Structure formats: C-alpha cells, structure tokens
Amino acid sequence: MNNLTPEEKSMKDFEPINKAYNSVFQPDELSIGISMPIENYDQGLMPTMEHHLERVELLEELGFKALWIRDVPFNVPSFGDSGQIYDPFTYLGFLAAKTKKIALGVSSIALPLHHPVHVVKSAATIDQLSGGRLLLGVASGDRSEEYPAMGIEYENRGELFREAFGYIRKSQQSYPKLETKNFGVLKGDIDILPKAKSHKIPLLMTGYSQQSLEWNAKNANGWMYYPRDPRQQKYRIEEWRALVAETCIFDKPFMQPMYVDLQEDDDFRPEPIHLGFRTGANYLNTYLHHLKTIGVNHVSINLRFNSNDIERTLERLAEKVLPEFQKNKKSAKI
C-alpha cells in the first residue's frame, strides 16, 4: 500500500487518525455500533438511564465497534427526544474509564452552541485519557428553540459552525494563531492543552451543517447522514466520494444511523418504523449487506423502539449480525 500514488490512495485508503477512526472505518467494509441510551423509551421523551453502564460494558464484550451519544443542551418537548440526558463530554469521560477498546462517538456536538475552546479541550482530554478512542461528530444544530435560550441567532449557525470548526482544527497546532468574528482571537502567545492523541481529532460532519457538500468533503474526516432510501443514499455517497477525490489524498468514510426493533423470529419480514425497521435478523443482514455494497462504512443501531429485552437483543445482534460484517469479534451464545 505504501507504493500507491496519491491518486490511487484517494480511491483505496482512509487516513490513519486515531485508534477509534482506524478501527471503525475500513474501506469497502461496514462496522456496527450502538446509539445511546441503550433502552426502549418510545412512550416518553426521557430514558431512565438504568443499567446503562452494564450495557456499555456488554457492548464492548460482544464486539460492537462504537457507542454513540448525543449533545442535547435543552429538553425540547416538540422535538420528541431528550437524548441520553447526561452532558456528552462528562459522560464520555466516565465511559472512557470503564471501557478499554470500544470507540467513543459523539453524534453530534452542536458547535454554534459551545465555545470551540471548551469543545476542543474536552474532546482532546477524552481522546488522551481513552488512548485515542474519540470520534467527534459535529453539527450546526437543528433545534431552533435552543438558540434564543443562549442568546445566539439561529440564522447565524452556518457561520458559527465554520468558525468553530476552523478553531478546533487550528487548536491542534502549538500556540495557534487565529482570528474569528464570533469566538475571539488567538495571537500565538497562548496555547490550548491537551492536544489530541494523534495529529488531530477526527471530525465527522453531520448532514450538511449549513455548508455545501464541497466544503464538507474538503474539510471533514467523514460524513454522517440520515437514513434514506438506498437508491438515494447510493447517489449521495457517490457524490460525496467524487468530491473527496477532487481535493483530498485519502478517501473518507460514510456512516448512518438506523432504528431497529429486532424480532425473535429470524425470518420476520420487515415493517417500517421511524427511520428504520421492525425485522428479523435475516432481513437485517440483507439490508446491511446492501448498505455495505453502496458504500456505507458504519451503521449506528438505535434501539429506542425495540420491543424485546435489551440485553437479549444485543446478544442476538452479536450472534446473528456482527459475524456477517466484523472480523475478530466476540459473539454471545444464545
């Protein structure tokens, strides 16, 4: 692989960044993670967060590649989901100390709602303490009610996002210099510590984040997009990869979430639920194989609407699904 030209690398390799990025994202492969909180709370806005640590430890034991938590500063009832409740960075720091291998993903930090120095310091701290297991998803935010609560203009979130993104990138340099309209000036006389475990924090774009796809392809380390019809998704992935190839040496991964209500009957035929399926393991594998074929590199499964016992569902996913897609995994015996 070291003999490849830059043009060949752009078609074949993902950039080596940190332990999490290198493990979760492999060219032409699909890995599987789980979205937090790991429980059914389809009848209400808020999860109980009971047994969350035991379930995270089970995820790692069973061989899931990543866990994903969200940044939800305010509970907005009209949105219909309060997230995992806990502050994302405090929670990830706790989980970093309780795990050893699983990637710690954020999907995603709403950059306009935070000063970037706090984001980068928290993110780099977790990346250091976990041995390079952080994946930082970033977004412009989509809950308009949160912005006036923090004295921020919702219409300015695109500009704020770009400035915060650049601030985070620049902060990995020693004594960085940077001038921004909204987040202050770095004159090169002070530094931001710690730095990431490797040369940078992997930043994964969520949706378009009020930017063009060209900007995202050039600047982000990967793209998180929403579940769509596979034909539409295939077109978006092809467009993404074509734009990446125009400006970057390395290819960049694509990932998406998916809600799953896994049934005991492996042959249960799929029924649509919000952003996913109620289905048996056989169709789920068929669908995931199709996503792999069109270029999806990682799927984060959300069990909010799962109707069966959560621990048993995780074990069934590990037994029936993970062996189809991941090497060197540990599956449960049922």
N, C-alpha and C positions, 0 to 999 in steps of 0.2 A: 504493500500500500504506500510505502514511503516514496516509491518511484513514480507515483501518479503526478501528472501535470496539474496545475491549478484548475484547468477546465474539467479534467476528469474527477478531481476531488469534489467539485461542486455538485456532481451528479451522484457521488457514492458515499461521502463521509459526512458525519455530523462533527462539529468542532468539539474536541475534548475540553470540558469546562470544569466540572467537579464530579464527585463520586455519584451524586444523585442523577445529574444530567446524563452522564455516561452510562448509567445503569438503566434508566427508564427509557431512554430514546436510542434505538438502534435502527439503522437504515433497513427498510424493507421488512421490519418486524413490528409486531404490536404487543405491547405490555398492558397490564391491567392494574389499576389502583382502585381505591375506595374513597368516596366523599364522606366527610364528617358532617354531622354526627351520625354514628352508625346505629340508627334506630328508626322505628316507624313512628312518625308523628303526623300522619296525614289528616288527622281530625283537628289539629290545632296549629298555632303559629310557632310554638316553642317546644323544643325537645326537653326531655327530663335530664339528659346527660348522665343517666345512671349506667354503670358498668362500662363507661367509655374507655377507661384505661385498660381494663381486661380485654376489651375488644380490639384496641390498638395493638396490644401485645399478641393477640391471636392473629391479627392481620400479618404481623411480621413472621410469626411462627409458620403460618400457612404459605408464605411466599409471595404475597401481593407486593408489587413493586413500589407503591407510593400511597400515602394518605394525603387528602386534600382538605384544607379548611378555608373558610371564607372570612372576609373583612366586612362586618356589618356594624358600623358605628351606632346606628339607631334602629330600634324596632319600629318598622313602618308597617302598620297593620294592613294597609291596602296592597302591599307587596305580597303578603301571604306567607312569609317565611322569615323567622328571626335569625336563621343560621345556627351556628353552634354556641352562640351566646358569648363565649369567652373571647377576650382580646386575642387576636391571632398570634402576635409575637410572644406574649406571655405564655399562651397555651403551647406554642411550638417549643419554647424553651423547656417547659415541663416535659413534653413528649420526647424531646431530644435526649433528656436524661434517662428516660425509661425505655428507650429503644437503641438498637445498635446498627441496623442495616437499612431499614425502610427509608425511602426518600420522604422528606417533609415538604409538602407542597402547599402553596397559598394560591387560591383561585377565587378572587384576586384582591390585591390591595388597591383601593380606590385612591390613586395618587393625589388628585386635587384636594382631598380631604385631610391630607397629612403634610407636614413639612418634610421634604425629602431627607434632611439630615437625620430625622428620627427614624424614617424608614430604613435608610441605609445602615445606620448604626445598629438597629435591632436585627436586620437581616444578616449583616456580616457577623454579628455576635453569635446568632444561631448557627450560621454556616461554620464558624470556627469551633463552637462547642460540640457540634454534631459530627465533625470530621468531614465536612463538605457535603452534607445531605440536604441542603436547601434548594428548592425550586421556587422562584418568586414570580408568580403571575401578577401582572399589573393591568389596571383598567382605568377608564375615565369616570366610571360610576354611572348608575342608571336610576337612582332613587332621588328624584328631584326634591323631595321634602327635606333631605339631609343638608342641602347646601345653604338655604337661608338660616338653618339652625346653627351653622358655623360661620355665618357672615360671608359666604362665598357665592359669587354669581354662577348659577348653573350654566349659563350660556358661555362662560369663560373656561369651562372644564377642558376643552381641547387644548387651549394654550397652556393651561396649568399642567396638564398631563405631559406635554412635550418638555416643558421646563424642568419638571420633576424628574422625568426620565433621563434627561441630559445631566442633571445634578447627580443622580445616582451613578451614572456611568463615569462621570468625571471624578467622583469621590474615591475611586479605586487608585488614582494617582497619588503620589506623595505630595503634600502641600499643593493641592489643586488650585487652579485659577479659573474663575467662572463668574460671569455677570448675568444676573437674571432680572426680569421685570418684577416678579412676584415673590421670589424666595431669597433675595439678598445677593451679596457679592462675596466671592472668595478671592482674596488678593494674593494667595500663595504664601502667607505668613502664618497660617494655622493649618492643622491637619485634622482629618477625621479618622478615628480609630474605633474598632479594629478594621483591617482590610479583610476581604473575603479569603477563604481558604486557598483558592487558586487565584488566577489573574483577574477574575471578575465574578459578579453574581449573575447567574443565568436569569434573564428577564424574558418572560413569556407573555406575549401580547394577548389580551382578551378581546374578542370581537374586533372591531375597528378602532375603538377607543378615540373616536372623533378624528382619526387620522386617515390618510389614504393607505391603501394596501401597499403601494410602492414604498411609502415611508416605513410601514411596519416591517416589510420584507427586508429592507436595508438595515434597520436598527435593532429589531428584536432577535432573540435567540430561538424563538419558536412561536407558534400560533395556536391559541386555544379558541375554538369556535363552537357554536351551539349545534346540537343535533339537527340534522336536516335530512331530507330525502337523499339516499345515497347518490343518485344521479346529480343532484345539485352539489352535494358535498364533493364529489369527484371533480366537478368543474372548478370549484373554489380551490381545492388542493392543487390542481394543475396550474391554475393562475398564480397561486402563491409560490409554487416551486419555480415557475418560469421567471417570476420577478426576482426571487432569491438568486437564481443563476446569473442574472444580469449584473448584479452588484456585489456578490459575495463569493469567497473562495469555497466555503463549505455549504452543503445543503443544510436545511433547518427543519425540525420536526413539526408535525401537526397533531394535535390532540383534541378530544371532545369528551364531554360528559354524557351519561346515559342513565335514565331511571330504569330500574329493573325490579319486577315483582316475580321472583323465581318460584316456580311451582314444583311440587314433589314429582309430578309426572314428567319425565324427561321428554315425552312426545307431545306435551301440551302445546297446542297451536297458539301463535301469538295473538294477543289482543292489545290494542293501543291504550296506553296510559299517558299522562303528562310527560312529554319528552322521552318516551321510551315504550317498553312493552311489559305486559304480563305474559310470561312464556316459560316453557320448559328448557332444559339445558341444551337439547339438540338444536332447536331453532336459534337459541342464543349463540351457540358456536358457529352456526352457519352465517348468521348476521355479522358476527365479529370477524370471521374469515373474509367476508365481503368488504368490510371496512379496511382490513389489512390490505386487500387487493387494490383498493383505490388510493392507498397511501396514508391511512391513519396510523400513527405510531404509538398512541396511548389512549386508552379509554378509562375514564374515572366513573365507576359504577356508583350510583346513588340509590340507597335502599330506603328512602323515606316512605315509599308506598308499598314496601314489601309486606306481605300478609302473613308470612311464616316466621318461625323463631329465628332471630338474627344470627345467633351462633351457628345453628344448623345450616342456615343459608350460606354463611361464609365458608363453612366446611364443604358444602356441596359445590360451591363455586371453585374452591380449591381442588376438589376431586374431579369435577366434570369439565371445568373450563380452563383453568390455568395450564394443565398439561398440554393443551392444544396450542398454546402460544408462547410459553415461557420455558426456558431451559433452567436446569438446576434449581427447581422449585421443590418445596416440601408440601405434599398434599395430605389431607386428612383421610382417615379410613372411616367409612360410614357403615 
